[in-house]
Each structure stands twice: as C-alpha cells, then as structure tokens.
C-alpha cells in the first residue's frame, strides 16, 4: 500500500519536456565551445549536471560584462543634456561599478565619485552613472577607466572642470599573487579648473569623503 501511494508522486518528479528544451538552448555556439574546452583543460567534465549549462551562462555573462565595447557615448547620454545657468559644483558620489582586469580577467569593483563645474549645460544625473558603467563594462585597468570617464564628461558638457576619483578592490591582488584582501586602489583624474585650482580640487575631495 505504501509503495502504491508513492508511485504517482515519483512520476510527477520526472523531468518535463520543457526542461529538456531549456537544456538544449544555444546562445553562442562558438563561445560556448571555447568555454567547454576550458572546462576540460582545467580538469572538469562539462557533461556533468552542474556544468551542462555553464558554457551558455558564461557566454551570456561575458557579453554583459563587456557590453561597454559595443556602446557609444551618444547612446549612453541619449540627449539628456540641458542648457542651464547653474554654475556651482555638481557632485555624484558613491557610484558602484564592476569591471574586469585586462591582465587576468578577474573582477575589480568599487565606487566612483564624479564632479563637474557647469559651463551653461548640465547632464541628467543618472547619465553620469551610465557613463561610468559604459567604461567599466570592458576589459580595463582602473587608471584608464578613471581617465575615460573624465574625458567623456568633459567632451559632452564642455564643462569648466571635471573631476573623477575611483576606489576599488582587485581580485587579482586578493585571490592570487600577493593575496592582500584588505588593500584598495585609489585613482584620480582632474580636468580644467579642478586641475588648475587647488581650492576647487580640495572642495571636491572634501565633498566626496
């Protein structure tokens, strides 16, 4: 009697045809084949349950994490620049970003602080964060990322000055190499008045502490 009551339940737990279709999903065959080869190279079996969809997931993940290569500054800003008489410093701080180190393809992540002195134009605040993301979602080094954000905002706003400071932790230092988990790297890029005027630069640094 007990066996009879269990049989229907066991039947309902069998994989459905829908699950089988999902398992067979293909996103980027060439990319997925490379990931499968990598799994074999490190001693894994890509056919085991936990890894069967890993090549597909990695392909999708890498496309997202490097999507900045296919985005343009014009698309990111999307005409969100407005004429305005504001002439005081604008600062957006603690913008989270995530990127991949181009040397080891390991993550580095942290926060960016961005400030500018308007010159007759202002930009939608969310666009500043999107500009940071556009350059972070590439194979990067932190120094270049910081300068690219500063140059991009300078180009689109023709501001009197632009300042960008980033602080990040790097997995290539935390997981391998010197294995220093508590270290962080700070880089800055100053343009225009921020570079020329120590008082303006000091005000920005005070605001972003």
C-alpha positions as CSV (number, residue, x, y, z in Angstrom):
1,X,0.0,0.0,0.0
2,X,2.8,2.4,0.8
3,X,4.5,1.7,-2.5
4,X,1.3,2.4,-4.4
5,X,0.8,5.8,-2.8
6,X,4.4,6.8,-3.7
7,X,4.3,5.9,-7.3
8,X,2.2,8.9,-8.6
9,X,4.5,11.3,-6.8
10,X,7.6,9.8,-8.3
11,X,6.1,10.1,-11.7
12,X,5.4,13.8,-11.3
13,X,9.0,14.5,-10.4
14,X,10.4,13.2,-13.8
15,X,12.0,15.9,-16.0
16,X,9.4,17.5,-18.3
17,X,9.8,18.1,-22.0
18,X,10.0,21.8,-21.2
19,X,13.1,21.3,-19.1
20,X,14.7,19.3,-21.8
21,X,14.1,22.1,-24.3
22,X,15.7,24.6,-22.0
23,X,18.8,22.4,-21.5
24,X,19.2,22.3,-25.3
25,X,19.2,26.2,-25.6
26,X,22.1,27.6,-27.5
27,X,23.2,31.2,-27.2
28,X,26.6,31.5,-29.0
29,X,27.9,28.1,-30.2
30,X,31.5,29.2,-30.8
31,X,31.8,30.9,-27.5
32,X,30.2,28.0,-25.7
33,X,32.6,25.6,-27.3
34,X,35.5,27.6,-26.1
35,X,34.2,27.6,-22.5
36,X,33.6,23.8,-22.8
37,X,37.2,23.4,-23.9
38,X,38.4,25.5,-21.0
39,X,36.4,23.3,-18.5
40,X,38.1,20.2,-19.9
41,X,41.5,22.0,-19.8
42,X,41.1,22.6,-16.0
43,X,40.2,19.0,-15.4
44,X,36.4,19.2,-15.3
45,X,33.7,17.2,-17.1
46,X,31.4,19.6,-18.9
47,X,28.8,16.8,-19.2
48,X,28.1,16.5,-15.5
49,X,24.8,18.0,-14.2
50,X,26.3,21.2,-12.6
51,X,28.3,22.2,-15.7
52,X,26.0,21.3,-18.6
53,X,24.7,24.8,-19.0
54,X,27.8,26.6,-17.7
55,X,29.2,27.4,-21.2
56,X,25.9,29.1,-22.1
57,X,25.8,31.0,-18.8
58,X,29.4,32.1,-19.2
59,X,28.9,33.3,-22.8
60,X,25.9,35.4,-21.7
61,X,27.7,36.7,-18.6
62,X,30.8,37.8,-20.6
63,X,28.7,39.5,-23.2
64,X,27.1,41.6,-20.4
65,X,30.3,42.3,-18.6
66,X,32.0,43.5,-21.7
67,X,28.9,45.3,-23.2
68,X,30.7,48.6,-22.9
69,X,32.7,47.8,-26.0
70,X,29.6,48.0,-28.1
71,X,28.1,51.1,-26.6
72,X,28.7,54.7,-27.7
73,X,28.8,57.8,-25.6
74,X,26.0,59.3,-27.7
75,X,23.8,56.3,-27.0
76,X,24.5,56.4,-23.3
77,X,23.9,60.2,-22.9
78,X,20.8,60.0,-25.2
79,X,20.4,63.8,-25.5
80,X,20.0,64.2,-21.7
81,X,22.0,67.4,-21.7
82,X,20.2,70.6,-20.9
83,X,21.0,74.3,-21.0
84,X,21.1,75.8,-17.5
85,X,22.6,78.8,-15.7
86,X,23.9,76.7,-12.8
87,X,27.5,77.5,-12.0
88,X,28.2,75.6,-8.7
89,X,29.9,72.3,-8.4
90,X,27.8,69.2,-9.2
91,X,28.9,66.0,-7.5
92,X,27.6,62.5,-7.8
93,X,29.5,60.2,-5.4
94,X,29.5,56.5,-4.4
95,X,28.6,55.2,-7.9
96,X,29.1,51.5,-7.7
97,X,31.0,49.9,-10.6
98,X,32.2,46.4,-11.5
99,X,34.8,45.7,-14.1
100,X,37.3,43.0,-15.3
101,X,41.0,43.4,-15.1
102,X,42.5,43.1,-18.5
103,X,45.6,41.4,-17.2
104,X,43.9,38.4,-15.5
105,X,40.3,38.8,-16.5
106,X,39.4,38.8,-12.8
107,X,36.9,41.3,-11.3
108,X,37.7,44.6,-9.7
109,X,35.0,46.7,-8.2
110,X,34.4,49.8,-6.1
111,X,32.9,53.3,-6.2
112,X,33.4,56.3,-8.4
113,X,33.0,60.0,-7.4
114,X,32.3,62.4,-10.2
115,X,32.1,66.2,-10.1
116,X,31.9,68.9,-12.7
117,X,31.6,72.7,-12.9
118,X,28.8,73.6,-15.4
119,X,29.5,75.9,-18.3
120,X,26.0,76.6,-19.4
121,X,24.9,72.9,-19.6
122,X,24.0,70.2,-17.1
123,X,23.5,66.5,-17.6
124,X,20.9,64.1,-16.3
125,X,22.4,62.7,-13.1
126,X,21.6,59.1,-14.0
127,X,23.7,59.5,-17.2
128,X,26.8,60.1,-15.1
129,X,26.3,56.6,-13.6
130,X,25.6,55.2,-17.0
131,X,28.8,56.7,-18.4
132,X,30.8,55.0,-15.5
133,X,29.1,51.7,-16.4
134,X,29.8,52.0,-20.1
135,X,33.6,52.2,-19.5
136,X,33.6,49.8,-16.6
137,X,32.0,47.0,-18.6
138,X,35.1,46.4,-20.6
139,X,38.5,44.7,-20.0
140,X,40.0,47.5,-18.1
141,X,42.7,48.9,-15.8
142,X,41.5,51.3,-13.1
143,X,43.7,54.2,-14.2
144,X,42.3,54.1,-17.7
145,X,38.7,53.8,-16.5
146,X,39.1,56.9,-14.4
147,X,40.5,58.9,-17.2
148,X,38.0,57.7,-19.8
149,X,35.1,58.8,-17.5
150,X,36.7,62.2,-17.0
151,X,37.3,62.7,-20.7
152,X,33.8,61.6,-21.7
153,X,32.1,64.0,-19.3
154,X,34.4,66.8,-20.5
155,X,33.6,66.1,-24.1
156,X,29.8,66.0,-23.7
157,X,29.5,69.0,-21.4
158,X,32.4,71.3,-22.3
159,X,32.5,72.0,-18.5
160,X,34.8,74.4,-16.8
161,X,36.2,71.4,-15.0
162,X,35.7,67.7,-14.4
163,X,37.0,65.5,-11.5
164,X,36.8,61.8,-11.2
165,X,38.1,59.6,-8.3
166,X,37.7,55.9,-8.1
167,X,38.4,53.5,-5.3
168,X,38.4,49.8,-6.0
169,X,39.4,46.3,-4.7
170,X,41.1,44.0,-7.2
171,X,40.6,40.2,-7.2
172,X,43.9,39.8,-8.9
173,X,45.5,41.0,-5.7
174,X,43.0,39.4,-3.3
175,X,42.7,35.9,-4.8
176,X,46.2,35.3,-6.3
177,X,49.6,36.9,-6.3
178,X,50.2,38.8,-3.1
179,X,46.7,37.9,-1.7
180,X,46.1,41.1,0.2
181,X,42.4,41.1,0.9
182,X,42.2,44.5,2.6
183,X,44.0,46.6,0.1
184,X,42.3,49.1,-2.2
185,X,43.5,51.3,-5.0
186,X,42.5,55.0,-5.5
187,X,43.0,56.8,-8.8
188,X,42.0,60.3,-9.8
189,X,41.6,62.4,-13.0
190,X,41.3,66.2,-12.9
191,X,40.4,68.3,-15.9
192,X,40.1,72.1,-16.2
193,X,39.5,74.1,-13.1
194,X,39.9,71.0,-10.9
195,X,43.4,70.6,-12.1
196,X,44.4,74.3,-12.1
197,X,42.8,75.4,-8.9
198,X,43.9,73.7,-5.6
199,X,40.9,75.1,-3.7
200,X,38.4,73.7,-6.2
201,X,40.1,70.4,-6.1
202,X,40.1,70.4,-2.3
203,X,36.4,71.2,-2.1
204,X,35.7,68.3,-4.4
205,X,37.8,65.9,-2.2
206,X,36.1,67.2,0.9
207,X,32.6,66.6,-0.6
208,X,33.5,63.0,-1.6
209,X,34.9,61.9,1.8
